[in-house]
């Protein structure tokens, strides 16, 4: 019997089943046993020095390229076999705490902890896989989403805190948060957001401009404003465009009721009269929700890995 090999160091507790051995699959599609295993990852990254999520070949640094590179080096599969797909194509400089992606392999694992550690050991320190779990064959990181939640952070003091400079937009103007909250309410609901979506540089066809915003909260804590928006989906740069308009309202340069007027125009040029997109570094993809049935693991699948905790019986050298 020929087994698929995984190039990991011998101390990693990873067990592989041969692709021909279907006794461990337990899931069928259209009456046929699936020959691929699907895996779901939750990914966090500091997007400061990366050109966004979407794959671009070197020397352009992107999140997807780095993750694919780690998977290729470990599994010895090519990117066509892995089929790595991300839920959201975050832009250059945008961060994520709860990005979700899936990939496939022609072989199975009985334990994901070693595989998980191996991936994080290869990735740059700015990128970490928070969780790896088996995924249902019908799960799709992008098309199975129910909602996405983004947070935009604003530092609202005259002098910028250097410890927030990479993750928050600095507003020297004292923002009127009550006016911003009033304006944000106009975004909630189902609307045509044509006025708030930029034309993407990538060839994605013509996206549906009608999106539903479930909530748009503005939370204030000392000098920090957290603008949290959750919706069914977002157009390219939609969140940054909405935030930019709210900042203008917070500066009291525009009234809150400017929002429905721009929405009704359904024309990106209308928004351009009042604001430019907010800078990317304040934005973070926080979480993505899925139908629980779509993320339930297949029967007989290995448990999810949340990282491996190391223990020692005796400390010989402090801090090592």
N, C-alpha and C positions, 0 to 999 in steps of 0.2 A: 504494500500500500504506500502511495507517495503522499507525503505530508507537505503542506505549504510552510515554508520556513519564515521566521521573523527575525531580522537581524537586530537582536537586543543582546546586551551583555548577559552572561550566564546567570548572574545573581537575580535577575528580574523574574518574578514568579508569573510568567505568562505562558499559558497553555493554548495551543492552537489545534483546531480540528481540521481535517482535510476537507476541501471543497466537495469531495465525492461522498463524504459522510453526512447524510441528511438527517440522521437520528436526533441531532441537536437543534434542528431548525424550529419545528413546531408551528410555523406560520405558512399559510398558503395564499397565493394570489391567483384568482381565476382557476382554482382547483389544482394549480401546479405549485410544487415546493419552490420557494425562492432560493436562488443560488447565491444571493448577496446578503450580507448583514449590514444593517444601517445603524449608525451611531450618532447620538446627539451630543453637542458640546455647548457649554455656556462659557463665553469668552469675555475677559476684561482686558482693556488696554488703554494706555496713555497714548493718545493719537498725535501728540505734539510733533514728532519728527517723521510721521508717516503720511503718505499720499492717499489716505483713506483706506477703506476696506477692499475695494474691488481689485482683483488680480491685475497686475501689470508686471511684465518681466523685468529683471534687473537691468540697469542699476536703480530703477524706481522702487523705493521701499513701500510696500503695501502690506496690510495685515494679512490678507488672504495668501499672498505669496509666501510669507514667513511660515504660516501654519501648514500650507501645502508642502513646503520644503522640509519641515520637520516630519510630516507624515510620510513623505516619499523616502526620506532617509531611514526611517524606522521600519516601514512595511515593505520597502523595495517595490512598491506599486507606482505606476505613473499617474499623473493627475487626471487622465481620462478614466482610469479605473476608480479613483477615489471619489470623483464627482463632488467635491466640496462646494457647498452652497450656504451662503449667509442669509440671515433673515432681513438684515438692513444694510444697505450700501452706504455706510457713513462716509462723509466727505473728508477732505484733507484737514487735519488738525482737530477733528471731532473725536471725543473720547467715548468709551463704552464700559459699562459695568455688567450689563446683561445681554450682550450680543449672543445670538443663538446661531449655530451652524450644524449641518449634518454632512456625513460622508459615508461611503460604503467600502466594505472589504469582502473578498471572496472567502474569507475564513473567519472563524469565531474565536472568542476569548472566554476562558472560564473565570478570569479575574482581570479587572481593568486598572488596578492600582499601579502596577509596574509600567504599563503602557502610558498611563497618565503622567507618571513621574518622568518617563523618558521624553515625552513631548515637551514638558515644561523645562526640562534640562537642556533642550536644544534651542528653544525660543528665546528671543531677546527678553531682557528683564521687564521691558515695557509691555509685554504681552503675556498673559497667563490664562491657561485653561482652568476655570474654576470647577468644572464638573464634566465628566464623561459618563454617558449612560446609554444603554441599548435603546433603540428606537423602533417603533412599529413600522412595518414596511410602507404603510400609507402616510407616515409623517413626512412633511416637507417643511424645512425651516422657514421658507419664505411664504409659501402659499397656504400653510395651515394656521397662520396667525389669526388671532381674534382681536388683539390690540397691541399697540406699542406705547411705551411711556418714555418721554424725554424730559430731561431737566436742564434748564438754562440758568447758570449761576451769575449773579451780578454783585460786584463789590461796590457798595454805595457809600464811600467816604472820600474826603478830599485827597488823602494820601493812600496810594495802593499798598496793601500788605504784600510784600514780595513772596510770601509763602502761598498766595492765591493767584499769582500773576499768570500761571500756566493753565488755570482751570476756571477763571472767572473774568468776565468783562468788567472793566473799571469805568464806573460812571461818576464823574466829578460833580454832576448835577444832583441835588437832593431830589429824589424821585417821589412823586405823589402816588403811593401804593394804592390808596382807595380809588383814585381815578383809573389806575391800571387794572384793578380788579373789576371795575365797572365795564371797562372796555373788553376785558377778557371774556366776560359773559356772552358777548355777541358772537364769539367764535364757537361756543358750545352748540351742538346740534349737527344736523346734516346740511351741508352747504356745498356750493360750487366754489372751490378755492382757486380758480384760474388766476385770480389777481395776486395770489401768494405763492405760486409755483414758478420757479425758473425753468427754462428749457434745458434739459440735461444734455451734457456733451456726449454721453454715451448713447448708443442707438437702442433705446428701449421702446420704440414705437410711440404711440400717443397714449399716455396714461389717462385713466378716468379721473377728471378733476373733482368729482363729487366724493367727499370724505365726511365721516362723522367724528366729531370731537365729543368725547364722553365727559371730560372735565378739563378745566384750565385753572389751576390754583396758583396763587402767589403767596408764598410763605416768607415771613420776615424774621430774621434772627440776628440781632445786633447789626453788623454792617453788611450782612449777606442777605440777598434776595434770591430765593429759589422759585423759578417759574416752572411748574410741572404741568405738562400737557399729555393727556392720554387720548388716543384716537384709533380708529379702525385702520388707518394708514395715512401716509403723508406724501405729498408731492415733493419733488426735488427742491431742497432748501426752504420748504414751507415753514418749518418751525422757526428757523432763523429770521425769516421775513415777518412772521407774526410777532416775534419778540421785538424786532426792530421798531415796529409800529407802536407796540406797547411802551417802549422806552420813550418814544416821542410824546406819547400821551402822559407818561410819568413826569417828563420835563415840563408839562403843561404847555407844550408847543402846539398840541392838537387836542380837540375834545374827544371824549370816549366814543361818541356816536359817529366818529369818522369810520369806525370798523364796518358797520353795515353798508355804508355808502361805497366803500372800496370793494366789499364783497359783491355788491350788486353790479358793479362795473364789469366784473369778470374779465379784467384786462390787466396784465402785469404792469403795463405802462402807467396805470393809474396809481399804483402803490409807489412806483419810482418817483413820483412827484413829491413824495413826503419822506421816504426813508430808503436806505440801502440795507442789505442783509446784515444782521448782527454778526460779529466775528465768530469764527468756528470754535475757538478754544473754550468758550463758556458752555458749550453744548455737550451733553452726555446721554447716550442711549442707556437708560436705566434698567428696563425690564421689558419682556415680551410675554404675552399671555397666549395660551393655546387651549383648544378643546381638550379636557382631561383624557378623553378616549383616544386622542391622537398621540398622546405622550406616554400612555401606558406601555410598559415594555412587553415584548413577546413572551409567551410562556417558556420557561426553562432558560431565560436569559440570565447573564451574570448580573450581580448587583452594581448599581452606579458607583462611581469613584468620585469622592470629594477631596481627594488628596490623602497622602499617607503621613500619619504622625510618627515621628521617630522617638524612640525611647532609649535610654542608656541606664545601665545598672550602677555605674560609678563614674563620677566626673573626674577625669585625670587633670585636665586643663580647663580653667574657667573660661567661659565664653566661646569655647570651641566644640 
